[in-house]
């Protein structure tokens, strides 16, 4: 090879080498530029999202979680160039996930499409309502898979993935999909799912990285927004319970009737904000006074509502009826269809003839009243058969209930109570018991009905201490004056 040829070959090799190096440097620069652009894009999106969502928190005490989720979804679609998407959040107190925000024509990724979709006037609205009504358990479909594993899923070609549902309507065709978990303190609290890029390209690793970064930031906001929403709900519930408590308190007698020769009194301690116990004094006629005490098996608002209905019916049926069993039969006939299958009402209804001091008792499954006779030790339990309302049909109730009567003498004390009194528990999970209750009554009975109430209250509250009670505690006392 001549010197000239060798020199030309050398220059050619150098030129090719420089071209390769230049091409590599250009490619590396492009990659670096793309990476830099992606980082800048991620930074801009996250900062914009934080600023935008931060305004939601800055506008006042109340945070609209659903409105905030729509903001999150808006940025999710904008960031990934997706055509549609949805955000699923875990339902409080359960392992179920439910869609809380939907944007675009988002095809259901779990379950079957209902038949109404085909004939819907607005298919997009119908589809949105359908997705928002869905519940997904962990492990079910792609949503449940991400919720369970806490790992993102990216599917570039949905046609090749059997996990993607197939729909006849082309409007619901899935080409590419991404799902990322929303994690707070290692717990998955939600899932963001986006479908089909608007440019028809598959979602990339950069898209998924951006969506996961957004989901991680959003999870913090969603967690605290959920706390704010729970606090708002609690405030509303507390307000409603306070109103209900005032209404229920208004249902109890404001004063005790003044009957010559008779001393009466009562107390009521609800176990919850509002309870299911009730007592009442009812004027039957000029010569008879009705005394009622009752207990609904359900507690809280439901129990209070049912008890208020029972009170109204009893007050409507009591006047003019001097047989307490007949009155309870009439009440049961009216109440029978309104008592839920899992509830029952026990009632003790007594009628006192204020001329003769004859006390007639009818008991619909309630605790039996106790009689402490003047000058005698111990107690007499006033028996009268009957079953609670809601336990059996009307005919069985009427066959079972029978009245019983006794003539009270000077110094006699009768007490009626709900089982919350005798079953009250202390911190050691010990019940106060019928024996302690009757001892408290017997020791204070000679000093009058008011003293009986004070004695029982003091001993009972001292026994339970700070222990919260499951059941309401109600006591009614009657004493014939000497």
Number of C-alpha atoms within 10 A of each C-alpha: 6 7 8 9 10 11 12 12 12 12 12 12 12 12 12 12 12 12 12 12 12 12 12 12 12 12 12 12 12 12 12 12 12 12 13 12 12 16 14 12 14 20 14 13 20 21 13 13 20 16 11 15 18 13 12 19 18 10 9 8 12 14 19 14 22 15 14 22 23 17 17 27 25 19 19 27 23 13 19 22 19 26 18 22 24 30 28 28 24 21 14 11 6 8 15 17 23 21 23 20 24 23 17 17 19 23 23 21 21 18 13 10 17 10 8 11 16 12 9 12 10 10 15 17 14 17 23 20 13 16 24 17 11 16 19 22 17 17 13 16 17 22 27 21 20 24 33 17 12 19 15 21 17 19 19 18 15 20 15 10 10 8 13 21 20 18 14 7 9 8 12 15 18 19 19 22 24 25 26 27 30 31 22 17 8 8 13 19 23 29 28 27 29 28 29 25 18 13 9 12 14 21 23 15 11 14 20 20 16 22 29 22 17 25 25 16 18 24 23 16 22 23 17 14 21 17 14 18 19 13 14 15 12 12 12 12 12 13 12 13 17 14 13 19 20 12 14 19 14 10 16 17 14 9 9 12 15 9 10 10 13 19 18 22 19 22 16 19 18 20 18 17 14 25 27 27 32 29 26 20 20 18 16 20 14 10 12 22 22 25 23 23 24 26 31 24 16 21 24 17 19 15 20 23 19 22 25 18 12 22 19 12 18 22 17 12 17 24 16 12 15 20 19 25 26 18 21 25 20 18 21 25 16 16 19 16 12 12 17 11 9 9 16 22 26 23 27 28 28 26 27 22 19 16 11 12 18 16 19 22 27 29 31 27 23 25 19 20 21 20 23 22 21 18 9 9 10 13 16 12 12 18 17 22 17 23 21 21 26 21 18 14 13 18 10 12 22 20 12 16 21 19 18 17 16 13 12 19 16 14 18 21 28 24 23 25 26 27 18 23 24 18 18 23 22 19 12 8 10 12 17 19 15 13 10 14 17 19 15 21 27 21 13 18 26 20 12 23 26 17 18 26 22 15 19 20 19 11 15 21 13 11 17 19 12 10 14 13 18 14 24 24 26 22 24 23 25 22 29 20 16 12
